[in-house]
Amino acid sequence: MPKESRQYMKLLNLQEIKQYLESLDLIPLIEQGFVAYSQGKAVMPPVGELLIEEHAGEVHIKYGLIKQDDIYVIKIASGFYNNADLGLPSSNGLMLVFRQQTGEALAVLHDEGHLTDIRTAVAGAIAAKHLAPKSVNRIGVVGIGIQARLQLLFLKQVTNCRDVMVWGRNTVACDAYAKDMQVQGFNVQMAPDTQEIMQNCQLIITTTPSKTPLLHVSNLRAGTHITAVGADTPEKQELDAEILAKADLVVVDSKSQCKLRGEASHALEQKLITEKDMLELGTVISGDAKSRTSEKQITVADLTGVAVQDIQIAKAVYLACLFKKAHV
Amino acid sequence: MPKESRQYMKLLNLQEIKQYLESLDLIPLIEQGFVAYSQGKAVMPPVGELLIEEHAGEVHIKYGLIKQDDIYVIKIASGFYNNADLGLPSSNGLMLVFRQQTGEALAVLHDEGHLTDIRTAVAGAIAAKHLAPKSVNRIGVVGIGIQARLQLLFLKQVTNCRDVMVWGRNTVACDAYAKDMQVQGFNVQMAPDTQEIMQNCQLIITTTPSKTPLLHVSNLRAGTHITAVGADTPEKQELDAEILAKADLVVVDSKSQCKLRGEASHALEQKLITEKDMLELGTVISGDAKSRTSEKQITVADLTGVAVQDIQIAKAVYLACLFKKAHV
């Protein structure tokens, strides 16, 4: 006869997830994910896709596991581009956590896309931690959206610099950005263009969905690190591909993925770099690949997003919920 | 800044799902799904798969929608074949319901695989409703597992026959089956072999994971309908392929799927039938294809499972929860 219920699954909403996130030291957890990925310990099948043309919707299903780990994770992430008309954000999502030994569902993290935003920002901090020059007098931010905010917040953990120069197309939104970031302890100055940012900042983060380069090689100075997180499709591009050619180190989160999408793909296509010029972030973290060796070097990190980040952040939130319930 | 939580998602466990199922008339709902599928109104991308060899685990991700509908559904179904050692069932799963207009998550149905069992049994009842002869004196059941039970329960809705003959390899388990089904109002007689079933039953359901045929063409009688639900991979086979060659009608749930797996695939491979001999269940239900025209005809339904069944049952449970909360 039909089985009786015997399983208890946790459902966490966005507010609860945010509370658990506060207790977590995410940088080492996501670093471990990148290392496992670069060591071939991650299993990440092809992304599933469901398109809903009538509502300008796209749904992506990303899933995978780290071998010998306790869990596997399935992430549903969607973008519905008519949602603004309904007063709703376009992006949405949830992550499901399952027990790797038995297939039992452990938790639904209904994060509405927040964990993806956070794990992307954490990856930026990890790139800066391993690649930025020691002395950063000013951080440059290109873009004024959610990532432009979250990247700065997580950079606090890897640099003492609180002086920021920002550029965005919309000056009203730039003002709002500056105010928000001042509340977080940053001194924010508006840049008239990205040239100003490249001339004054040693650590630059680009966070836009641009399809034409915003940073140009003519303005590139020695001793700069750039992390590009905006380009996650073959069409998007924030950096002049010549910047990657001129860089001493080009670090990518996933070689196989960055061959096809993101900044490195454009430089490869134009034969400005070869695959051998691309180092994987996990190998830099583990010390298997060389990191920056002088303050004068130019480094670029191209981050397109890898499922191990989702696996690690989902696992961390689930474990925080399991073991720290009393603190919330 | 990070978005504030604004969404409310329902989480239903197996017990709650069972309560809602009791209020639902599933046959017409699943019939509508088959019709929509055969009319090309369903979108069902390729199935995602995650294999966990260390624990003999496999996870399947099936998802899709019916165009112009309100929802889309993602189903996670797993089989972990070492679970018995831990006292757990091997199969498990859940279904997620999302709003097709916006991508918002509406519900998690933590059914542990039960909804898949039910929608499979309902499809069997639908096949019998449209294809079995009017006069059924005895129902034959091959297999003694969950499907062998659920198929009988749903057949109650489409036939008045309560006399059953069952065959299974394990006689102790056969006894348990007979007792369970007697409680449900059936008179159950054990058959020494499947020949006995084929000689005495007009409506036969096969529900085993057999890889060699259990029903043989030499025992096939005029006026028989057979529904085969066990074979859902290219290797499995319950019916002698000659039975399909001799049948007046061969009805499949999905032509594209049954070309590759299930009973029809074997008959096609042996060139005993052609693709033109296969009718899709949705076209029989809608009347676009002919159904049984005489009591003497032989009909076969080959059911391998289609995502529209999942979509329809998940939607029905979600709506029952939404509108009938007070009755539970």
Boltz contact constraints between the chains, C-beta under 6 A:
constraints:
  - contact:
      token1: [A, 2]
      token2: [B, 114]
      max_distance: 6.0
  - contact:
      token1: [A, 5]
      token2: [B, 13]
      max_distance: 6.0
  - contact:
      token1: [A, 5]
      token2: [B, 14]
      max_distance: 6.0
  - contact:
      token1: [A, 5]
      token2: [B, 15]
      max_distance: 6.0
  - contact:
      token1: [A, 9]
      token2: [B, 110]
      max_distance: 6.0
  - contact:
      token1: [A, 11]
      token2: [B, 11]
      max_distance: 6.0
  - contact:
      token1: [A, 13]
      token2: [B, 5]
      max_distance: 6.0
  - contact:
      token1: [A, 14]
      token2: [B, 5]
      max_distance: 6.0
  - contact:
      token1: [A, 15]
      token2: [B, 5]
      max_distance: 6.0
  - contact:
      token1: [A, 45]
      token2: [B, 50]
      max_distance: 6.0
  - contact:
      token1: [A, 48]
      token2: [B, 48]
      max_distance: 6.0
  - contact:
      token1: [A, 50]
      token2: [B, 45]
      max_distance: 6.0
  - contact:
      token1: [A, 50]
      token2: [B, 63]
      max_distance: 6.0
  - contact:
      token1: [A, 52]
      token2: [B, 100]
      max_distance: 6.0
  - contact:
      token1: [A, 55]
      token2: [B, 101]
      max_distance: 6.0
  - contact:
      token1: [A, 57]
      token2: [B, 103]
      max_distance: 6.0
  - contact:
      token1: [A, 63]
      token2: [B, 50]
      max_distance: 6.0
  - contact:
      token1: [A, 78]
      token2: [B, 103]
      max_distance: 6.0
  - contact:
      token1: [A, 80]
      token2: [B, 102]
      max_distance: 6.0
  - contact:
      token1: [A, 80]
      token2: [B, 103]
      max_distance: 6.0
  - contact:
      token1: [A, 83]
      token2: [B, 102]
      max_distance: 6.0
  - contact:
      token1: [A, 88]
      token2: [B, 102]
      max_distance: 6.0
  - contact:
      token1: [A, 92]
      token2: [B, 103]
      max_distance: 6.0
  - contact:
      token1: [A, 94]
      token2: [B, 105]
      max_distance: 6.0
  - contact:
      token1: [A, 100]
      token2: [B, 52]
      max_distance: 6.0
  - contact:
      token1: [A, 101]
      token2: [B, 55]
      max_distance: 6.0
  - contact:
      token1: [A, 102]
      token2: [B, 80]
      max_distance: 6.0
  - contact:
      token1: [A, 102]
      token2: [B, 83]
      max_distance: 6.0
  - contact:
      token1: [A, 102]
      token2: [B, 88]
      max_distance: 6.0
  - contact:
      token1: [A, 103]
      token2: [B, 57]
      max_distance: 6.0
  - contact:
      token1: [A, 103]
      token2: [B, 78]
      max_distance: 6.0
  - contact:
      token1: [A, 103]
      token2: [B, 80]
      max_distance: 6.0
  - contact:
      token1: [A, 103]
      token2: [B, 92]
      max_distance: 6.0
  - contact:
      token1: [A, 105]
      token2: [B, 94]
      max_distance: 6.0
  - contact:
      token1: [A, 108]
      token2: [B, 108]
      max_distance: 6.0
  - contact:
      token1: [A, 110]
      token2: [B, 9]
      max_distance: 6.0
  - contact:
      token1: [A, 114]
      token2: [B, 2]
      max_distance: 6.0
